[in-house]
Amino acid sequence: MNKVAITTNSACMFADEAKKKGVTIIPFHIIIEGKDYLDPQVDMESLYALLDRKENLPTTAPFTVVECFQTWQELSQNAEAILHISMTQAFTAAYTTALRTQEIARGKLPRTRIELIDSRTAGSGLGLMTLEAAEIAAQGKDVSEITEFVNHLIPRVTSLSMRDTLLYLDKGGENIRGQVMGRG
C-alpha cells in the first residue's frame, strides 16, 4: 500500500511524466461546438486551430464532484492518504470542486485522509510542484510532510507566459484579468 497518492488536474502540462511518477490526473472538460470531451481525448493541434478563428470558441470546465470522488475512491483502496494539488483557484473552479468532494469523502472514505493544496499557479509551475510531491511520496513520506514541502514551494514558484493576444484573457473574466495584471 502506498502511503500517499498524488492527484492534480490536467492543467499541469506534464501528463506523460506525471503518469510515470504515479500521479493521477483528473481531467478537465473541453466543450467544442456543444460537445463535451475530456482533456486527453482532444487533439491539441485541432483545438489550437479552432482558437485561431476567434469565434464560437471552445470552453473548458473542471471535473465534476462525481468524477473527483470516483478517482479518490479508487485510489483510497491502495493509499492511506491522498494529496490533491490544484491549479490556482483564481483561474478555475476546480479547487472549489475538490473542496466539495473532500467534504463528501470525509463521510464516505473515513479511513483515507485527503488534503488539498491551491498551487497558486498553473501549467508548468503546477506540473513541477506535482512531480516534486510525487518524488517525495515515492520516498515513503507521509501526507503532512509532503504538504509542508509543497506549501514551502508555492511562494518560490514563478511562472511567466507571453500571450500573442489578450482575447482569451478577456473571455476569462475580471478575476483572471486582475490576477494576470497584478491586481488580484
HUSUL-V289056 format. One record per residue. N is the residue number from 1. PHI is phi in radians with two decimals (999 if undefined). OMEGA is omega as a letter, one per 40 degrees, with the letter a starting at -180 (none if undefined). D_LAST is the distance of its C-alpha to the last C-alpha in whole Angstrom. Layout:
N;PHI;OMEGA;D_LAST / N;PHI;OMEGA;D_LAST
This chain:
1;999;i;41 / 2;-1.29;i;38 / 3;-1.20;a;36 / 4;-2.34;i;33 / 5;-1.68;i;31 / 6;-1.88;i;28 / 7;-2.20;i;26 / 8;-2.68;i;23 / 9;-1.81;a;22 / 10;-1.22;i;23 / 11;-1.40;a;20 / 12;-1.36;i;21 / 13;1.27;a;24 / 14;-2.05;a;27 / 15;-1.00;a;29 / 16;-1.13;i;32 / 17;-1.17;i;31 / 18;-1.05;i;30 / 19;-1.06;i;33 / 20;-1.06;a;35 / 21;-1.53;i;33 / 22;1.49;i;33 / 23;-1.45;i;30 / 24;-1.69;i;30 / 25;-1.75;i;27 / 26;-1.67;a;26 / 27;-1.28;i;26 / 28;-1.38;i;24 / 29;-1.75;i;26 / 30;-2.10;a;26 / 31;-1.80;a;27 / 32;-2.10;i;30 / 33;0.85;i;32 / 34;1.43;i;31 / 35;-1.82;a;33 / 36;-1.65;i;31 / 37;-2.16;i;31 / 38;-1.42;a;29 / 39;-0.75;a;27 / 40;-1.16;a;31 / 41;-1.43;a;33 / 42;-1.66;i;31 / 43;-1.33;a;33 / 44;-1.11;i;30 / 45;-1.08;i;32 / 46;-1.14;i;33 / 47;-1.09;i;29 / 48;-1.11;i;28 / 49;-1.12;i;31 / 50;-1.15;a;30 / 51;-1.20;i;26 / 52;-1.14;a;28 / 53;-1.35;i;30 / 54;1.08;i;26 / 55;-2.47;a;28 / 56;0.85;a;28 / 57;-1.22;i;26 / 58;-1.10;i;26 / 59;-2.18;i;23 / 60;-2.18;i;22 / 61;-2.55;i;22 / 62;-1.25;i;21 / 63;-1.05;i;24 / 64;-1.58;i;26 / 65;-1.03;a;27 / 66;-1.08;i;30 / 67;-1.10;i;30 / 68;-1.14;a;28 / 69;-1.08;i;30 / 70;-1.03;i;33 / 71;-1.10;a;32 / 72;-1.15;i;31 / 73;-1.08;i;35 / 74;-1.10;a;36 / 75;-1.15;a;35 / 76;-1.14;i;36 / 77;-1.19;a;39 / 78;-2.23;a;39 / 79;-2.40;i;36 / 80;-1.37;a;36 / 81;-2.57;i;32 / 82;-2.25;i;29 / 83;-2.03;i;26 / 84;-1.81;i;23 / 85;-1.87;a;21 / 86;-1.80;i;18 / 87;-1.03;a;16 / 88;-0.86;i;12 / 89;-1.19;i;12 / 90;-1.21;a;8 / 91;-1.91;a;11 / 92;-2.68;i;14 / 93;-1.51;a;16 / 94;-1.05;i;18 / 95;-1.13;i;17 / 96;-1.10;i;18 / 97;-1.08;i;21 / 98;-1.13;i;22 / 99;-1.07;i;21 / 100;-1.09;i;24 / 101;-1.15;i;26 / 102;-1.04;i;26 / 103;-1.09;i;27 / 104;-1.14;a;30 / 105;-1.12;i;31 / 106;-1.00;i;31 / 107;-1.43;a;34 / 108;-1.68;i;36 / 109;-2.24;a;35 / 110;-1.12;a;36 / 111;-1.60;a;37 / 112;-1.98;i;34 / 113;-1.38;i;31 / 114;-2.15;i;28 / 115;-2.01;i;25 / 116;-2.12;i;21 / 117;-2.30;i;19 / 118;-1.51;a;15 / 119;-1.17;a;15 / 120;1.05;i;11 / 121;-2.67;i;13 / 122;-2.58;i;15 / 123;1.00;a;18 / 124;-1.13;i;20 / 125;-1.08;i;18 / 126;-1.09;a;19 / 127;-1.07;a;22 / 128;-1.14;i;23 / 129;-1.06;a;22 / 130;-1.14;i;24 / 131;-1.12;i;27 / 132;-1.11;i;27 / 133;-1.08;i;27 / 134;-1.12;i;30 / 135;-1.12;i;32 / 136;-1.19;i;31 / 137;-1.08;i;32 / 138;-1.13;i;35 / 139;-1.42;i;36 / 140;1.56;i;37 / 141;-1.20;i;34 / 142;-1.53;a;33 / 143;-1.10;i;30 / 144;-1.14;a;29 / 145;-1.16;a;29 / 146;-1.19;i;27 / 147;-1.06;i;24 / 148;-1.06;i;24 / 149;-1.09;a;25 / 150;-1.14;i;22 / 151;-1.07;i;20 / 152;-1.21;i;21 / 153;-1.27;a;20 / 154;-0.86;a;16 / 155;-1.25;a;15 / 156;-1.72;a;18 / 157;-1.71;i;17 / 158;-2.14;i;15 / 159;-2.14;i;16 / 160;-1.89;i;16 / 161;-2.52;i;17 / 162;-2.01;i;19 / 163;-1.88;i;19 / 164;-1.48;i;22 / 165;-2.66;i;20 / 166;-1.69;a;17 / 167;-0.96;a;19 / 168;-1.26;i;18 / 169;-1.11;i;14 / 170;-1.10;i;15 / 171;-1.18;a;17 / 172;-1.34;i;14 / 173;1.68;a;12 / 174;-1.12;a;10 / 175;-1.03;a;7 / 176;-1.21;i;8 / 177;-1.02;a;8 / 178;-1.09;i;5 / 179;-1.12;a;4 / 180;-1.21;a;8 / 181;-1.49;i;8 / 182;1.46;a;6 / 183;-1.77;a;4 / 184;-1.86;none;0
